[in-house]
Amino acid sequence: MTERTLFLLFNHQITEAQREDASKSLGVGRIMDLPAGLKQVWRDIPPDLPEIGAFLEPVRKWLEEESRPGDFVLIQGDFGACYLMAGFAFEKGLVPIYSTTDREVEEERGADGLVKVTHAFRHRTYRKYGV
């Protein structure tokens, strides 16, 4: 059996905990990030575009060329883009997933009314889209 690959469609660097979990729970042997130009496409989806299907075409093309049925795709980011790419992954026999996290929030209120919020996220598990 060929080792499965985890493709990354998200705006962050994968953490060591996510890497380890992908190996243990998903049986992933290889992780592939978007090439730099496509990572920028994924990161900078214009908020004023009424439809983003055509904008995401280069990402779809890359994923279709690089992946094999049964590979995983970690999809997080713009909600509409996630929806479209999860549907595309299903069409191609890929397994779309997202990372669940524990979240810690600290809020600090200044005398001048400024509110500073700090978020800390800790990976817990992967969850499949649609189940």
DSSP file (Angstrom, degrees, kcal/mol; ACC not computed):
  #  RESIDUE AA STRUCTURE BP1 BP2  ACC     N-H-->O    O-->H-N    N-H-->O    O-->H-N    TCO  KAPPA ALPHA  PHI   PSI    X-CA   Y-CA   Z-CA
    1    1 A M              0   0    0      0, 0.0     2,-0.2     0, 0.0     3,-0.1   0.000 360.0 360.0 360.0 138.3    0.0    0.0    0.0
    2    2 A T        -     0   0    0      1,-0.1     2,-0.0     0, 0.0     0, 0.0  -0.547 360.0-104.5 -77.8 140.6    1.2    3.5   -0.8
    3    3 A E        -     0   0    0     -2,-0.2     2,-0.2     1,-0.1    25,-0.1  -0.352  36.8-116.4 -66.5 146.5    1.7    5.9    2.1
    4    4 A R  E     -a   28   0A   0     23,-0.8    25,-2.5    22,-0.1    26,-1.2  -0.536  23.1-142.7 -83.7 149.5   -0.9    8.5    2.4
    5    5 A T  E     -a   30   0A   0     -2,-0.2    67,-2.4    23,-0.2     2,-0.6  -0.866   2.1-144.5-111.4 145.1   -0.2   12.2    2.1
    6    6 A L  E     -ab  31  72A   0     24,-2.6    26,-2.8    -2,-0.4     2,-0.4  -0.957  16.6-157.3-106.8 117.2   -1.6   15.1    4.1
    7    7 A F  E     -ab  32  73A   0     65,-2.7    67,-3.0    -2,-0.6     2,-0.7  -0.789  10.9-137.9 -94.8 137.2   -2.1   18.2    1.9
    8    8 A L  E     +ab  33  74A   0     24,-2.6    26,-0.7    -2,-0.4     2,-0.5  -0.858  28.3 168.6-104.7 114.4   -2.2   21.5    3.8
    9    9 A L  E     + b   0  75A   0     65,-3.2    67,-2.5    -2,-0.7     2,-0.3  -0.726  48.4  96.8-116.9  77.3   -4.7   24.2    2.8
   10   10 A F  S    S-     0   0    0     -2,-0.5    24,-0.2    65,-0.2    67,-0.1  -0.974  76.3-114.2-158.5 169.1   -4.5   26.5    5.7
   11   11 A N  S    S+     0   0    0     -2,-0.3     2,-0.2    65,-0.2    66,-0.1   0.359  84.8  70.1 -93.1   4.1   -2.7   29.8    6.7
   12   12 A H  S    S-     0   0    0      3,-0.0     2,-0.4     1,-0.0    -2,-0.2  -0.630  84.8 -98.7-116.8 171.8   -0.5   28.5    9.4
   13   13 A Q        -     0   0    0     -2,-0.2     2,-0.2     1,-0.0    -2,-0.1  -0.737  48.5-108.4 -83.5 140.2    2.6   26.4    9.9
   14   14 A I        -     0   0    0     -2,-0.4     2,-0.1    -4,-0.1    -1,-0.0  -0.499  36.0-130.2 -69.4 138.4    1.7   22.9   10.9
   15   15 A T     >  -     0   0    0     -2,-0.2     4,-2.3     1,-0.1     5,-0.1  -0.418  17.7-112.7 -85.9 164.6    2.7   22.3   14.6
   16   16 A E  H  > S+     0   0    0      1,-0.2     4,-2.7     2,-0.2     5,-0.2   0.883 119.4  54.6 -62.9 -38.2    4.7   19.3   15.8
   17   17 A A  H  > S+     0   0    0      1,-0.2     4,-2.3     2,-0.2    -1,-0.2   0.906 109.2  47.5 -62.5 -41.1    1.6   18.0   17.7
   18   18 A Q  H  > S+     0   0    0      2,-0.2     4,-2.3     1,-0.2    -2,-0.2   0.898 111.8  50.9 -66.1 -40.1   -0.4   18.1   14.4
   19   19 A R  H  X S+     0   0    0     -4,-2.3     4,-1.8     2,-0.2    -2,-0.2   0.943 112.2  45.9 -60.5 -49.3    2.4   16.3   12.6
   20   20 A E  H  X S+     0   0    0     -4,-2.7     4,-2.7     1,-0.2     5,-0.2   0.907 113.0  49.6 -62.3 -43.4    2.6   13.6   15.2
   21   21 A D  H  X>S+     0   0    0     -4,-2.3     4,-2.8     1,-0.2     5,-0.8   0.889 107.3  54.9 -64.5 -39.2   -1.2   13.2   15.2
   22   22 A A  H  X5S+     0   0    0     -4,-2.3     6,-2.2     1,-0.2     4,-0.8   0.895 112.5  43.9 -60.8 -39.5   -1.3   13.0   11.4
   23   23 A S  H  X5S+     0   0    0     -4,-1.8     4,-0.7     4,-0.2    -2,-0.2   0.942 121.9  37.4 -69.3 -48.4    1.2   10.1   11.6
   24   24 A K  H  <5S+     0   0    0     -4,-2.7    -2,-0.2    -5,-0.1    -3,-0.2   0.965 128.0  27.5 -70.9 -54.7   -0.5    8.3   14.5
   25   25 A S  H  <5S+     0   0    0     -4,-2.8    -3,-0.2    -5,-0.2    -1,-0.1   0.769 132.5  31.5 -87.1 -24.9   -4.2    8.7   13.9
   26   26 A L  H  <<S-     0   0    0     -5,-0.8    -3,-0.2    -4,-0.8    -1,-0.2   0.588  95.7-126.1-107.4 -12.9   -4.3    9.1   10.1
   27   27 A G     <  +     0   0    0     -4,-0.7   -23,-0.8    -5,-0.4     2,-0.3   0.794  48.0 168.1  71.8  27.7   -1.4    6.9    9.0
   28   28 A V  E     +a    4   0A   0     -6,-2.2    -1,-0.2     1,-0.1   -23,-0.2  -0.575  21.4 178.4 -78.3 133.4    0.1    9.8    7.1
   29   29 A G  E     +     0   0A   0    -25,-2.5     2,-0.3    -2,-0.3   -24,-0.2   0.524  68.0  34.8-108.0 -11.2    3.7    9.3    5.9
   30   30 A R  E     -a    5   0A   0    -26,-1.2   -24,-2.6     2,-0.0     2,-0.4  -0.999  60.8-157.3-147.6 141.7    4.1   12.6    4.0
   31   31 A I  E     -a    6   0A   0     -2,-0.3     2,-0.5   -26,-0.2   -24,-0.2  -0.986  10.3-167.4-123.0 128.7    2.9   16.2    4.5
   32   32 A M  E     -a    7   0A   0    -26,-2.8   -24,-2.6    -2,-0.4     2,-0.2  -0.965   3.9-159.2-121.0 122.0    2.8   18.6    1.6
   33   33 A D  E     -a    8   0A   0     -2,-0.5   -24,-0.1   -26,-0.2     3,-0.1  -0.570  36.3 -90.0 -89.1 158.3    2.2   22.4    2.0
   34   34 A L        -     0   0    0    -26,-0.7    -1,-0.1    -2,-0.2     5,-0.1  -0.396  50.6-101.1 -59.9 142.0    0.9   24.6   -0.8
   35   35 A P    >>  -     0   0    0      0, 0.0     4,-2.6     0, 0.0     3,-0.5  -0.320  42.4 -99.4 -59.6 155.7    3.7   26.1   -2.9
   36   36 A A  H 3> S+     0   0    0      1,-0.3     4,-1.8     2,-0.2     5,-0.1   0.849 121.4  49.3 -50.6 -46.7    4.5   29.7   -1.9
   37   37 A G  H 3> S+     0   0    0      1,-0.2     4,-1.4     2,-0.2    -1,-0.3   0.890 114.9  44.1 -63.2 -39.9    2.5   31.3   -4.7
   38   38 A L  H <> S+     0   0    0     -3,-0.5     4,-2.6     2,-0.2    -1,-0.2   0.812 107.5  59.0 -75.7 -30.0   -0.6   29.2   -4.0
   39   39 A K  H  X S+     0   0    0     -4,-2.6     4,-2.3     1,-0.2    -1,-0.2   0.894 105.5  50.6 -62.7 -37.8   -0.3   29.7   -0.3
   40   40 A Q  H  X S+     0   0    0     -4,-1.8     4,-2.1    -5,-0.2    -2,-0.2   0.885 108.4  51.8 -66.4 -38.6   -0.6   33.4   -1.0
   41   41 A V  H  < S+     0   0    0     -4,-1.4    -2,-0.2     2,-0.2    -1,-0.2   0.949 112.6  45.4 -60.1 -49.1   -3.7   32.8   -3.1
   42   42 A W  H >< S+     0   0    0     -4,-2.6     3,-0.6     1,-0.2    36,-0.3   0.876 116.0  46.6 -62.4 -38.8   -5.2   30.8   -0.2
   43   43 A R  H 3< S+     0   0    0     -4,-2.3    -1,-0.2     1,-0.2    -2,-0.2   0.808 114.3  46.6 -74.0 -31.3   -4.2   33.4    2.3
   44   44 A D  T 3<  +     0   0    0     -4,-2.1    -1,-0.2    -5,-0.2    -2,-0.1  -0.292  65.4 160.1-114.0  48.1   -5.5   36.4    0.3
   45   45 A I    <   -     0   0    0     -3,-0.6    -3,-0.1    -2,-0.1    -4,-0.0  -0.580  50.3-113.5 -68.6 119.2   -8.9   35.5   -0.9
   46   46 A P    >   -     0   0    0      0, 0.0     3,-1.2     0, 0.0    -1,-0.1  -0.334  17.9-148.7 -61.4 126.2  -10.5   38.9   -1.7
   47   47 A P  T 3  S+     0   0    0      0, 0.0    -2,-0.1     0, 0.0    -3,-0.0   0.676  93.8  56.7 -70.0 -15.7  -13.3   39.7    0.7
   48   48 A D  T 3  S+     0   0    0      3,-0.0     3,-0.0     2,-0.0    -3,-0.0   0.450  76.4 109.0 -97.8   0.8  -15.2   41.7   -1.9
   49   49 A L    <   -     0   0    0     -3,-1.2     3,-0.1     1,-0.2    -4,-0.0  -0.650  57.8-154.5 -74.6 125.5  -15.4   38.9   -4.6
   50   50 A P  S    S+     0   0    0      0, 0.0     2,-0.4     0, 0.0    -1,-0.2   0.789  83.9  26.0 -71.6 -25.6  -19.0   37.7   -4.8
   51   51 A E        -     0   0    0      1,-0.1     4,-0.2    -3,-0.0     3,-0.0  -1.000  59.4-176.6-137.5 138.0  -17.9   34.3   -6.1
   52   52 A I     >  +     0   0    0     -2,-0.4     4,-1.9     2,-0.1     5,-0.2   0.379  55.7 101.8-117.2   3.5  -14.5   32.7   -5.5
   53   53 A G  T  4 S+     0   0    0      1,-0.2     4,-0.4     2,-0.2     3,-0.3   0.926  88.5  42.4 -54.8 -50.3  -14.7   29.5   -7.6
   54   54 A A  T >4 S+     0   0    0      1,-0.2     3,-1.1     2,-0.2    -1,-0.2   0.868 110.6  57.5 -65.8 -36.4  -12.5   30.8  -10.4
   55   55 A F  T 34 S+     0   0    0      1,-0.2    -1,-0.2    -4,-0.2     4,-0.2   0.850 107.6  48.2 -61.5 -35.0  -10.1   32.4   -7.9
   56   56 A L  T >X S+     0   0    0     -4,-1.9     4,-2.2    -3,-0.3     3,-0.8   0.486  81.4 101.5 -85.2  -3.5   -9.5   29.0   -6.3
   57   57 A E  H <> S+     0   0    0     -3,-1.1     4,-2.7    -4,-0.4    -1,-0.2   0.863  77.6  53.5 -53.4 -43.0   -8.9   27.2   -9.6
   58   58 A P  H 3> S+     0   0    0      0, 0.0     4,-2.1     0, 0.0    -1,-0.3   0.870 109.8  49.1 -61.5 -33.8   -5.1   27.2   -9.3
   59   59 A V  H <> S+     0   0    0     -3,-0.8     4,-2.4    -4,-0.2    -2,-0.2   0.921 111.9  48.3 -69.1 -44.1   -5.4   25.6   -5.9
   60   60 A R  H  X S+     0   0    0     -4,-2.2     4,-2.8     2,-0.2     5,-0.2   0.926 111.2  50.9 -59.9 -45.3   -7.8   22.9   -7.2
   61   61 A K  H  X S+     0   0    0     -4,-2.7     4,-2.3    -5,-0.2    -2,-0.2   0.924 110.9  47.9 -60.4 -46.6   -5.5   22.2  -10.1
   62   62 A W  H  X S+     0   0    0     -4,-2.1     4,-2.2     1,-0.2     5,-0.2   0.933 113.4  47.6 -59.4 -47.4   -2.4   21.7   -7.9
   63   63 A L  H  X S+     0   0    0     -4,-2.4     4,-2.1     1,-0.2    -2,-0.2   0.909 111.9  49.8 -63.4 -42.3   -4.4   19.4   -5.5
   64   64 A E  H  < S+     0   0    0     -4,-2.8    -1,-0.2     1,-0.2    -2,-0.2   0.893 113.9  45.7 -63.5 -39.5   -5.7   17.4   -8.4
   65   65 A E  H  < S+     0   0    0     -4,-2.3    -1,-0.2    -5,-0.2    -2,-0.2   0.838 120.5  37.3 -72.7 -33.3   -2.3   17.0   -9.9
   66   66 A E  H  < S+     0   0    0     -4,-2.2    -2,-0.2    -5,-0.2    -1,-0.2   0.721 104.1  75.2 -93.7 -23.4   -0.4   16.1   -6.7
   67   67 A S     <  -     0   0    0     -4,-2.1    27,-0.0    -5,-0.2     3,-0.0  -0.419  56.1-153.3 -96.9 165.5   -2.9   13.9   -4.8
   68   68 A R    >   -     0   0    0     -2,-0.1     3,-2.4   -63,-0.1   -63,-0.2  -0.956  42.7 -82.9-128.3 150.1   -4.2   10.4   -5.0
   69   69 A P  T 3  S+     0   0    0      0, 0.0    25,-0.2     0, 0.0    24,-0.1  -0.248 118.3  33.4 -51.2 138.0   -7.6    9.1   -3.8
   70   70 A G  T 3  S+     0   0    0     23,-2.7    24,-0.1     1,-0.4    23,-0.1   0.174  87.9 126.2  96.8 -16.2   -7.4    8.4   -0.1
   71   71 A D    <   -     0   0    0     -3,-2.4    24,-2.8   -67,-0.1    -1,-0.4  -0.349  58.9-120.5 -69.1 157.4   -5.0   11.2    0.7
   72   72 A F  E     -bc   6  95A   0    -67,-2.4   -65,-2.7    22,-0.2     2,-0.4  -0.713  17.7-159.2 -99.3 150.6   -6.0   13.7    3.4
   73   73 A V  E     -bc   7  96A   0     22,-2.3    24,-2.9    -2,-0.3     2,-0.8  -0.960   9.1-150.0-131.5 114.7   -6.5   17.5    2.9
   74   74 A L  E     -bc   8  97A   0    -67,-3.0   -65,-3.2    -2,-0.4     2,-0.6  -0.759  23.8-173.5 -83.1 111.6   -6.4   19.7    5.9
   75   75 A I  E     +b    9   0A   0     22,-2.8     2,-0.3    -2,-0.8   -65,-0.2  -0.928  18.1 142.9-119.3 112.5   -8.7   22.6    5.0
   76   76 A Q        +     0   0    0    -67,-2.5     2,-0.3    -2,-0.6   -65,-0.2  -0.994  32.9  61.0-145.3 145.0   -9.0   25.7    7.2
   77   77 A G  S    S+     0   0    0     -2,-0.3   -34,-0.1   -67,-0.1   -67,-0.0  -0.998  83.6  31.9 146.7-139.9   -9.5   29.4    6.4
   78   78 A D  S  > S-     0   0    0     -2,-0.3     4,-2.7   -36,-0.3     5,-0.2  -0.306  72.1-132.9 -53.4 128.8  -12.2   31.4    4.6
   79   79 A F  H  > S+     0   0    0      1,-0.2     4,-2.3     2,-0.2     5,-0.2   0.893 103.7  47.1 -57.7 -44.9  -15.5   29.6    5.2
   80   80 A G  H  > S+     0   0    0      1,-0.2     4,-2.5     2,-0.2    -1,-0.2   0.900 112.7  49.4 -64.6 -40.4  -16.6   29.7    1.5
   81   81 A A  H  > S+     0   0    0      2,-0.2     4,-2.8     1,-0.2     5,-0.2   0.898 110.3  51.2 -65.3 -40.0  -13.2   28.5    0.3
   82   82 A C  H  X S+     0   0    0     -4,-2.7     4,-2.5     2,-0.2     5,-0.2   0.927 110.4  49.5 -61.8 -44.3  -13.3   25.6    2.9
   83   83 A Y  H  X S+     0   0    0     -4,-2.3     4,-2.0    -5,-0.2    -2,-0.2   0.941 114.1  44.5 -59.6 -49.4  -16.8   24.6    1.7
   84   84 A L  H  X S+     0   0    0     -4,-2.5     4,-2.1     1,-0.2    -2,-0.2   0.912 116.1  45.7 -64.0 -42.9  -15.8   24.6   -2.0
   85   85 A M  H  X S+     0   0    0     -4,-2.8     4,-2.5     2,-0.2    -1,-0.2   0.826 109.7  53.8 -74.9 -30.3  -12.5   22.8   -1.4
   86   86 A A  H  X S+     0   0    0     -4,-2.5     4,-2.3    -5,-0.2    -1,-0.2   0.926 110.6  48.0 -66.1 -42.4  -14.1   20.2    0.9
   87   87 A G  H  X S+     0   0    0     -4,-2.0     4,-2.1    -5,-0.2    -2,-0.2   0.907 111.9  49.5 -61.3 -42.2  -16.6   19.5   -1.9
   88   88 A F  H  X S+     0   0    0     -4,-2.1     4,-1.7     2,-0.2    -2,-0.2   0.911 108.9  52.8 -62.5 -43.6  -13.8   19.2   -4.4
   89   89 A A  H  <>S+     0   0    0     -4,-2.5     5,-2.8     1,-0.2     4,-0.4   0.929 108.7  49.6 -59.4 -46.1  -11.9   16.8   -2.2
   90   90 A F  H ><5S+     0   0    0     -4,-2.3     3,-1.5     1,-0.2    -1,-0.2   0.924 108.2  54.0 -58.1 -44.4  -14.9   14.6   -1.9
   91   91 A E  H 3<5S+     0   0    0     -4,-2.1    -1,-0.2     1,-0.3    -2,-0.2   0.837 110.9  46.4 -57.7 -34.3  -15.3   14.6   -5.7
   92   92 A K  T 3<5S-     0   0    0     -4,-1.7    -1,-0.3    -3,-0.3    -2,-0.2   0.356 119.1-106.8 -93.9   4.7  -11.7   13.5   -6.1
   93   93 A G  T < 5S+     0   0    0     -3,-1.5   -23,-2.7    -4,-0.4    -3,-0.2   0.704  75.5 136.4  78.3  18.4  -11.9   10.7   -3.5
   94   94 A L      < -     0   0    0     -5,-2.8    -1,-0.3   -25,-0.2   -22,-0.2  -0.500  57.0-120.3 -91.9 167.3   -9.8   12.7   -1.0
   95   95 A V  E     -c   72   0A   0    -24,-2.8   -22,-2.3    -2,-0.2     2,-0.3  -0.894  23.6-154.0-112.8 102.5  -10.5   12.9    2.7
   96   96 A P  E     +c   73   0A   0      0, 0.0    33,-2.5     0, 0.0     2,-0.3  -0.600  23.8 168.3 -78.7 133.9  -11.1   16.6    3.8
   97   97 A I  E     -cD  74 128A   0    -24,-2.9   -22,-2.8    -2,-0.3     2,-0.3  -0.874  21.5-155.5-136.1 166.7  -10.3   17.2    7.5
   98   98 A Y  E     - D   0 127A   0     29,-2.2    29,-2.7    -2,-0.3     2,-0.5  -0.960  25.7-110.8-140.3 161.3   -9.8   20.1    9.9
   99   99 A S  E     - D   0 126A   0     -2,-0.3     2,-0.3    27,-0.2    27,-0.2  -0.782  24.0-149.5 -95.6 129.9   -8.0   20.4   13.2
  100  100 A T  E     - D   0 125A   0     25,-3.2    24,-3.0    -2,-0.5    25,-0.8  -0.720  21.7-167.4 -94.3 151.8   -9.9   20.8   16.4
  101  101 A T  E     - D   0 123A   0     -2,-0.3     2,-0.4    22,-0.3    22,-0.2  -0.942  29.0-124.6-139.0 155.2   -8.3   22.8   19.2
  102  102 A D  E     - D   0 122A   0     20,-2.7    20,-2.3    -2,-0.3     2,-0.5  -0.829  38.1-151.6 -87.3 140.4   -8.4   23.7   22.9
  103  103 A R  E     - D   0 121A   0     -2,-0.4     2,-0.5    18,-0.2    18,-0.2  -0.967  14.9-169.0-123.6 131.5   -8.6   27.5   23.1
  104  104 A E  E     - D   0 120A   0     16,-2.8    16,-2.6    -2,-0.5     2,-0.4  -0.971  10.6-167.6-115.8 130.7   -7.3   29.7   25.9
  105  105 A V  E     - D   0 119A   0     -2,-0.5     2,-0.4    14,-0.2    14,-0.2  -0.967   8.1-171.2-123.9 132.2   -8.3   33.3   25.9
  106  106 A E  E     - D   0 118A   0     12,-2.5    12,-2.8    -2,-0.4     2,-0.5  -0.983   7.3-164.4-119.5 132.7   -6.8   36.1   28.0
  107  107 A E  E     - D   0 117A   0     -2,-0.4     2,-0.5    10,-0.2    10,-0.2  -0.965   3.8-171.7-120.1 131.4   -8.4   39.6   28.0
  108  108 A E  E     - D   0 116A   0      8,-2.8     8,-3.0    -2,-0.5     2,-0.5  -0.984   7.6-157.2-124.8 124.2   -6.7   42.7   29.3
  109  109 A R  E     - D   0 115A   0     -2,-0.5     6,-0.2     6,-0.2     2,-0.2  -0.885   9.9-150.3-106.0 125.2   -8.6   46.0   29.7
  110  110 A G    >   -     0   0    0      4,-3.2     3,-1.8    -2,-0.5    -2,-0.0  -0.509  26.4-114.3 -88.7 160.5   -6.6   49.2   29.7
  111  111 A A  T 3  S+     0   0    0      1,-0.3    -1,-0.1    -2,-0.2    -2,-0.0   0.763 116.5  60.1 -62.4 -25.6   -7.6   52.4   31.5
  112  112 A D  T 3  S-     0   0    0      2,-0.1    -1,-0.3     1,-0.0     3,-0.1   0.375 123.9-102.0 -86.1   5.4   -8.0   54.1   28.1
  113  113 A G  S <  S+     0   0    0     -3,-1.8     2,-0.2     1,-0.3    -2,-0.1   0.349  75.6 142.4  92.4  -6.3  -10.7   51.6   27.1
  114  114 A L        -     0   0    0     -5,-0.1    -4,-3.2     1,-0.0     2,-0.5  -0.514  37.3-155.0 -69.9 131.8   -8.4   49.5   24.9
  115  115 A V  E     -D  109   0A   0     -2,-0.2     2,-0.5    -6,-0.2    -6,-0.2  -0.950   6.0-165.2-111.7 124.0   -9.1   45.8   25.1
  116  116 A K  E     -D  108   0A   0     -8,-3.0    -8,-2.8    -2,-0.5     2,-0.5  -0.940   5.8-169.2-111.2 123.3   -6.3   43.4   24.3
  117  117 A V  E     -D  107   0A   0     -2,-0.5     2,-0.5   -10,-0.2   -10,-0.2  -0.948   3.9-166.7-117.7 130.4   -7.2   39.8   23.6
  118  118 A T  E     -D  106   0A   0    -12,-2.8   -12,-2.5    -2,-0.5     2,-0.4  -0.964   5.3-162.4-116.8 129.5   -4.7   37.0   23.4
  119  119 A H  E     -D  105   0A   0     -2,-0.5     2,-0.4   -14,-0.2   -14,-0.2  -0.915   4.9-170.1-111.8 136.9   -5.7   33.6   22.0
  120  120 A A  E     -D  104   0A   0    -16,-2.6   -16,-2.8    -2,-0.4     2,-0.4  -0.996   8.4-163.6-123.7 130.8   -3.7   30.3   22.5
  121  121 A F  E     -D  103   0A   0     -2,-0.4     2,-0.4   -18,-0.2   -18,-0.2  -0.923   6.5-169.6-117.8 138.6   -4.7   27.2   20.5
  122  122 A R  E     -D  102   0A   0    -20,-2.3   -20,-2.7    -2,-0.4    -2,-0.0  -0.986  28.0-119.2-129.3 121.7   -3.6   23.6   21.2
  123  123 A H  E     +D  101   0A   0     -2,-0.4   -22,-0.3   -22,-0.2     3,-0.1  -0.287  34.7 169.6 -59.3 137.2   -4.3   20.9   18.7
  124  124 A R  E     -     0   0A   0    -24,-3.0     2,-0.3     1,-0.4   -23,-0.2   0.736  55.0 -37.6-112.6 -54.6   -6.6   18.1   19.9
  125  125 A T  E     -D  100   0A   0    -25,-0.8   -25,-3.2     2,-0.0    -1,-0.4  -0.967  54.2 -97.9-162.0 171.8   -7.6   15.9   17.0
  126  126 A Y  E     -D   99   0A   0     -2,-0.3     2,-0.4   -27,-0.2   -27,-0.2  -0.835  32.4-163.3-100.1 144.4   -8.5   15.8   13.4
  127  127 A R  E     -D   98   0A   0    -29,-2.7   -29,-2.2    -2,-0.4     2,-0.2  -0.990  17.2-124.9-128.6 137.0  -12.1   15.7   12.3
  128  128 A K  E >   -D   97   0A   0     -2,-0.4     3,-1.0   -31,-0.2   -31,-0.3  -0.554  27.5-114.4 -78.7 141.9  -13.5   14.7    8.9
  129  129 A Y  T 3  S+     0   0    0    -33,-2.5    -1,-0.1    -2,-0.2     0, 0.0  -0.503  96.9  23.7 -67.5 142.4  -15.8   17.1    7.1
  130  130 A G  T 3         0   0    0     -2,-0.2    -1,-0.2     1,-0.1    -2,-0.0   0.523 360.0 360.0  84.3   6.3  -19.3   15.8    6.6
  131  131 A V    <         0   0    0     -3,-1.0    -2,-0.1     0, 0.0    -1,-0.1   0.393 360.0 360.0-126.2 360.0  -19.4   13.3    9.5
